[in-house]
Amino acid sequence: MKCRNCGHKIPDGKLYCEYCGEAVQIVPDYNPLDDMLTAQIKVSLDDEDTDGSGSRSRTGTRRSKTKRGTAGRGTAGKKAGGRNTGTGKATGRTGRNTRPLSPEEERSRRRQQAARRKEALRRKRRRLLLIMGLILVLIVAAVYLLYSNSYAGVVGKGNKALSSGNYTEAKEAFERAISKNKEKPEAYAGLSKTYIAQDDPDAAEAVFLTALEDQNNNADLYEACVDFYMDTKQQEKIPELLKDAGDSVRKALGGYIIDEPEFSLDPEETFEDVQELTLTARKGEKIYYTTDESDPSVSSTEYTEPIQISEGVTVITAIAVNGDGVPSLPARKTYTVELPIVDAPAVSPSTGQYEEARQIEIKVPDGYDAYYTMDESDPTTASTKYTGPVEMPEGTTIFKAILVNGQGRSSGITTRNYERVSE
């Protein structure tokens, strides 16, 4: 059997090469990596066994001498003594050089070999780690390049520019992100904040409203617009925003949709007496209302008790507002109260001929005014208003009177014919 390391023949029964000390592998198994490691270790051993002048070290010299002594013992004997070419001394020297190593020497040799192998493995590991490190750096660079040009990366650049006050760069970054993905809300929100930072709230609002014209079912974009209204204290615009949204959006943002207040009176009915109107909303919600047909807000009259509906036409407009200040759409109801009108007024004295002066009186009920004429025309609110008894004039007089309530409704006309004759 030949030594796999140095090529020298190994006698049968030996477990290592007597020349190089390499252990014998009885059952070989082929592994390309082992061949690479063996070659590297051999190079390392050769480097360590050679000094600066190219001569062999102590171990190598001994082996060389052993080799020379074995090849030509007569020559070695002659050089040694110059006398008889017998092989006594040479054989003795050769025997010392080729003797088996002691256990201590064997352990030392194996420790040295193991140390060399470990050092070779460490060098290989360092090379592998270096290669892996370079690969990792390339991967990180590629990932960073991909991220910096992605939607999220461009939005991040915009937010960074916005926080540093570079509004032009921020605007460009957010617009670029929108061009990459028109459905995601982050770039719209960033662009809106950029306009807010520049004191342009109208442009900030238009960012969302313009986008929503073509994205009626984009719940994320609607939510971003709602957040904008909440942040800018414009909650009153949320009901109008969600009014025309798609069903899926209204379902997703149901927490921002407030039900209108409920009215206790039916506006289709005409009432003949004064009414009390009760408004109700969900628990925790407040109600605000107006009576002048304007839309109410949180600055309008807060509902705390029933509203009196007086005679005539009354318009009540009300909203419910939740704890976050989000209102409902305004609910408007019109109520009509028509009190029964009294009959024609009572006028005294009755029709007749009188020889002495008399005073004409009209009985005026509470809540009414009286108007009269004495020229045969029908009275209206433009006629003479009755304020007290009227002196009956001489001659023939046609006296007509009406009552008018607070809503301008007139009663029937009472007519009296008077004739006052002188004595």
Helices and strands as residue ranges (DSSP letters): H 32-49, H 58-71, H 73-81, H 88-97, H 103-148, H 151-163, H 167-180, H 186-197, H 201-212, H 219-231, G 235-237, H 238-243, H 247-252, G 254-256, E 262-263, E 270-271, E 275-277, E 279-280, E 286-290, E 301-302, E 307-309, E 312-321, E 331-337, E 347-348, E 352-354, E 359-362, E 368-373, E 384-385, E 390-391, E 395-405, E 414-420
